[in-house]
Amino acid sequence: MREILGDLQRWRGQGRRVALARVVDLEGSGPRLPGAAMAVADDGEVAGSVSGGCVEGAVVTEALDVLATGDRRMVTFGYSDDEAFAVGLTCGGTIHLFLEPLDW
């Protein structure tokens, strides 16, 4: 989480809207541990990582939708999930993410 603080401060100063995705649970093997975070600004700029790159594109899509709707949500990517396999989560585990818009 600390690795994205500089970007969050910059985006806040620019008045940008931001969604935050955090790993909240991990089943089996996973690329990042619970607590890993990724922030997505309203223009699609990204800071941090929740999967070391293997599902980041899908997480950006979810984060932009969170900004559009204002709804918080849990999303799950796992090896047996066809969408997760399509975006590259082949580590054999399942990651659970919580996404929310930041309220400055």
LORO-96402 format. One record per residue (C-alpha): residue number from 0; y negated, x, z. Coordinates in Angstrom, 2 decimals, padded with zeros to 5 digits. Each point is the difference from the previous one (the first is absolute). Last residue first. Layout:
<sites>
    i        Y        X        Z
  NUM        Y        X        Z
...
</sites>
This chain:
<sites>
    i        Y        X        Z
  103  -012.10  -010.96  -000.35
  102   002.74  -002.57  -000.46
  101   002.71   001.81  -001.90
  100   002.15  -002.19  -002.24
   99   003.61  -000.05   001.11
   98   003.35   001.32  -001.12
   97   003.04   000.48   002.23
   96   002.78   002.05  -001.56
   95   003.76  -000.06   000.50
   94   002.01   002.85  -001.49
   93   003.67  -000.21  -000.95
   92   002.35   002.90  -000.42
   91   002.10   001.57  -002.76
   90  -002.55   002.56  -001.14
   89  -000.21  -001.62  -003.45
   88  -003.34  -001.74   000.35
   87  -001.07   000.50  -003.63
   86  -002.13  -002.87  -001.21
   85   002.95  -001.76  -001.64
   84   002.15   000.63   003.07
   83  -002.63  -001.69   002.15
   82  -000.15  -002.96  -002.36
   81   003.80  -000.37  -000.05
   80   000.19   000.08   003.82
   79   003.27   001.71   000.95
   78  -001.77   003.31   000.62
   77  -002.64  -001.62   002.11
   76  -003.62  -001.05  -000.14
   75  -001.37  -002.52   002.46
   74  -003.37  -001.69   000.17
   73  -001.73  -001.48   003.04
   72  -003.22  -001.87  -000.58
   71  -003.63  -000.50   000.92
   70  -001.94  -002.48  -002.11
   69  -003.57   000.64  -001.15
   68   000.95  -001.35  -003.42
   67  -001.59   002.54  -002.36
   66   000.17   002.90   002.47
   65   003.66  -000.76   000.76
   64   000.62  -000.15  -003.77
   63  -001.53   003.46  -000.35
   62   002.32   001.21   002.76
   61   003.11  -001.49  -001.66
   60  -000.82   001.70  -003.32
   59  -000.70   003.29   001.81
   58   003.35  -000.35   001.81
   57   001.82  -000.41  -003.33
   56  -001.58   003.19  -001.30
   55   000.78   001.87   003.25
   54   003.73  -000.75  -000.17
   53   001.47   003.51  -000.57
   52  -003.09   002.06   000.72
   51   000.69   001.52   003.41
   50   000.72  -003.44   001.32
   49  -002.89  -001.22   002.11
   48  -002.67   002.34  -001.33
   47  -003.60   000.86   000.71
   46  -003.19  -000.92  -001.85
   45  -000.14  -002.18  -003.10
   44  -002.79  -001.10  -002.36
   43   000.88  -003.41  -001.47
   42  -003.59  -001.27  -000.43
   41   000.22  -002.10   003.19
   40   001.06   003.03   002.02
   39   003.65   000.60   000.89
   38   000.99   001.63   003.28
   37   003.43   001.50   000.64
   36   001.60   000.51   003.37
   35   002.99   001.69   001.62
   34   000.50  -001.44   003.49
   33   003.71  -000.57  -000.44
   32   001.54   003.01  -001.75
   31  -000.35   000.95  -003.67
   30   002.61   000.54  -002.76
   29   002.71  -002.18   001.45
   28   003.63   000.26   001.04
   27   001.51  -002.86   001.94
   26  -002.18  -002.93   000.98
   25  -003.69   000.73   000.47
   24  -002.62  -002.05   001.77
   23  -003.77  -000.36   000.21
   22  -001.07   002.12  -002.98
   21  -003.68  -000.77  -000.39
   20  -002.04  -001.43  -002.88
   19  -003.79  -000.30   000.40
   18  -002.24  -002.00  -002.28
   17  -003.60   001.05  -000.67
   16  -003.26  -001.65  -001.00
   15  -002.79   002.37  -000.91
   14  -003.36   000.17   001.71
   13  -000.59   003.61  -001.07
   12  -000.15   001.17   003.62
   11   003.28  -001.81   000.64
   10   001.54   001.76  -002.98
    9  -001.07   003.39   001.32
    8   001.29  -000.73   003.49
    7   003.32  -001.22  -001.38
    6   000.29   003.08  -002.21
    5  -000.55   002.31   002.96
    4   002.45  -001.97   002.14
    3   002.84   000.23  -002.54
    2   001.82   003.05   001.42
    1  -000.28  -001.36   003.53
    0   002.42  -002.83  -000.81
</sites>
